[in-house]
Amino acid sequence: MKLKNIGVILSMIIGITIIGTITLELNQTQDGADPSAVGLDTVNALLENKEHVLVVDIRTAEQYQLGHLAGASHDVLDSTTMEKRVNTIQSKLPDVAARYNFVLVDDDGIQAKQAAQSMTEMGIQTFYLDGGMSNLSENLVTSSSTVIDSEELMRKLESNENLYLLDVRQPDELLESKIDGSVNIPLAEIFKPNGMNGIPTDKPVVVICGSGNRATIASYALAQEDINFQILEGGMSAWNAQIQEKMNK
C-alpha cells in the first residue's frame, strides 16, 4: 500500500531532496513491518504543500490542546463515531474518500494503527504516524477547546462576541431552523478548491451541523488552514433543545 500519487505530487512540488527522504521512508516501511506507517517528514511535507491528506489526532482533547502537529484536527474516532465519519465521507464526500489519504495520530502508534486498519477495511485508505507523538516536543501547536456547547455559545452571542457561525448543512436544512447570522457553506463545498476562502482566520469560527458529525469532518479541512474553530456540540439538535428549555423557563 502506498500513499496515492505521492511520488508524482512531491516531485512536482517539493523537489528532489525531499523526494529522496520520503522514498527512503516508504521503502523502509515496505521492507519492514507495516506499510501503513508514515514518518513525520512525509506528513509535514504533505501538510505544508496542501496535498490531499487529512491528519486527525485521536488522542484525548486535553493532549491535543497541549500540543499537536500544525494542520492536524482532533477527533475521538471510537467505534461509534468512526462508523459515522466513514459513512458520511463515503456518501457525501466521495471525492474525498477516493482522493485523500487520512493519517491518524496518537501517543505511540498503537491505537492509531488499529484505527487506521479499521478505516481502511471500511473503504477509506488510512495511514498512521509511525511512533506517534510520544517523542515529539518541537514545533507543536497549542489550542483552546475544539468544542463548544449550546449554553456557552448562547452566552457568547448574547454578549455580542465577534464569532463566525459556519453552518455546513445542506441549504434546505436551514429552512427548518438555523442560528441567526450563520453562514451556510455545505460540507462538500468546504473540500472543493477555494471552498474555504470566505472563512475568516482572524476570529473564532463555530462549526454547525445537525448533530456534530459533519461539523467534525469539516474541521479536518479547517485545521489545515489555521482556522480557529470550535464545533457546536450536539449540533442544531442540542441548540434547538436549549432554545426550547429557555422558552419553558
N, C-alpha and C positions, 0 to 999 in steps of 0.2 A: 504494500500500500504506500502510495506517495502523495505528497501534497499536490493538488491539482495544478498543473502547468507551472509549478514553482520554478523550474529551470528557465523556461521562456520568460516568465514575468520578471524574475530577478535579473536575468541577463540584460534585459532592455532597460531596467530602471536603476539597479543598484551598481552594476559593474562587475568586472572580472574578479576583483579582490574578494568581495563579499560572497560572490558565487562560489569561489573555491572553498570558503569556510563552510557554507551551507551544504554543498555537495558532500564534503567530507563528513559532516554530521549525519546526513541521510545515509551515506554508505555505512557508517558505523552502526546505525540502528538496523540497517538491512542485514549486516553481517552478525549483529548481536542478538539481543533478546527480543526487542519489541519495536517494530517499525512504526507504531503509532505514537511513540515518544518523540518529541521535538525539543531542540535545545533553545535556550534563551535568546541566542543571537538570531536564530531563524524567526522566532516570534516577534522580536523587536524590529527586525528588518521589514517584515510584512506589515506590522502596525504603522511604522514610520512612513511607509510608502503607500498607505491607504489601499492595500491589496484586499482581496476577498477573503478576509479572515475575521472571525469574531472570537475574542478572548473573553472567557467567562470565569471569574473567580468564584469557586464554590465553597470557600471557607466560611466561617461564621461572619456575620455582619460586622462584629467588633474587630476581627482580624483584618477584614477588608479596609475598614475605616482607618486603622492604624498604619497601614502601608500596603499598597498594591501596585501592580505594573501600570504604567501610564497607558491608557487606552483600554484597560480591562474593565468590564462591567461586573456586577455581582448578582448571583442567583443561588438559591438554595439547591435546586435540582435534586430533590429527593425523588423517591419512586413515583409519587403522585404528581408532582409538578413537572417532572421530566416528560411524562407521557403527554401532559397538556401542552408543553412547549413544542415537542416534536410534532404532535398532531396539528397544531396551529401553523407552524412553519411549513409543514408539508402541504397543508390545504390552502393557506392564504399567501404563502411566500414560496411558491415552487421554484422560482429563480434562485432564491437564497439557499434552499435545500440542495439544489443542483450545483451551484457555482461556488458557494462559500465553504471554507474549511473552518470548523469550530475547534478551538483549543481550550481545554479545561485546565484550571489551575487550583491546586490545593497545597497543603503543607509539605508533603513528601512524595507526591505522585501516586500514592496507593489508591485513595478514593477516586481521584481524577481518572486514573487508568480504568477502574471498574465502570465509572460513569461513561467514559468515552467509548468503551466496548459496548455498553448498553445502547447508547445513541447510534453508534454505527450499525448495530444489529437492527435497530428500528428504522434505518434508512437514511440517516444523516451522517456523513463522513466526519468523524471527530477524532481529534488527537489530544494529547495531554502534555503539559510541561514536564520534561524529564527532571526528576528530583524535587519538583515543587518549589515552594517559596522558603523552605526552611533555612537555606544558606544564603538568602538574598537580603541585603540590607541597604544597598546603594540605589539611587535614582528611583526610589519608590514614591508614590503619591498618596497623600492622606486625604480623607474626605469626611464630610459630615454624613449623617444618616441618609441612606438612599430611599427611604420610605417615609411617608407622612400619612397620618390617619385623618379621617374626615373632621374630627373635632379640632385638631390643630390647624388644618387648612382653613376651616371656617373662621377661626380666631384671626388668622393672618389676613384673610380677605376683609374681615370687618375692621381690621386696623389699617386697611389700605396699603398693605405691604406690596412692594413692586415685584409681582410674580408674573411669569408667563405660563398660562394654562394651556397645555398641549393635549388635545383630545385625539387619540389615534383610532377611534371607532369609524365605522362607515357613516357617511353623511345622513342616511335615513335613520340611524340610531339616535342622532342628536335631536331628531324631531320629537322623540318621546320625552327626553329630558337631557339637560345639559347644564353646566355651570356657567353662569353669566360671565362673559368676557373670554371664554375659552376659544382657542383657535383650532380648527379641525384640519389635521393632516393625517389621512388614513395610513394605517400601518404599512401597507405595501409601498406607499409613496416615500416613506422615510428611507427605504433602501434603494431608491432609484437615484441616478446621478442628479446632484443638486437638490435632492429632496429635503435636505435639512438647511438649505440656505437661509430660510426665513426665521430659523430658530435662534434666539439670541444666546450669546456666550457671556454676557455681562450681567446677568441676573438669574435667579433661581427659576428652573423650569419644572413645573409639576406635570407629570405624565399621567393621563387619564384614559381608562377604557371601561369595559363593563364590569370586570372583576379583578383586574390587576394583571392578568395573563399577557394580553397583548402589549400593555404598557411595559412590562418587564422585558419582553422581546425587543421592543423599540429601544430600550435602554442599552442593549448590546451595541447598537449603532451610535447612539448619542454619546456613549462613553469615549468612543474614538475621536470625537470632535471636541473633547474637553468641555462638554456642556454640563453645567451644574444642575443635575436632575434629581428629582425625588418622585417616586411612584406613589400614586394615591392608593393606599392600602385598601383592598376590597373594591376598588373602582367605584363606578356610579351606583352599584348596589348598596355599598356602605354609605355613600354620600346621601342617597335618597332616604335611607333608613335614618340617618342623622337628622335630616330635614324634617322627617315625619315625627321623630321623637321631640324635636324642638317645638313643633307646632302643637303637640299634645300636652306640653307643659303649661 
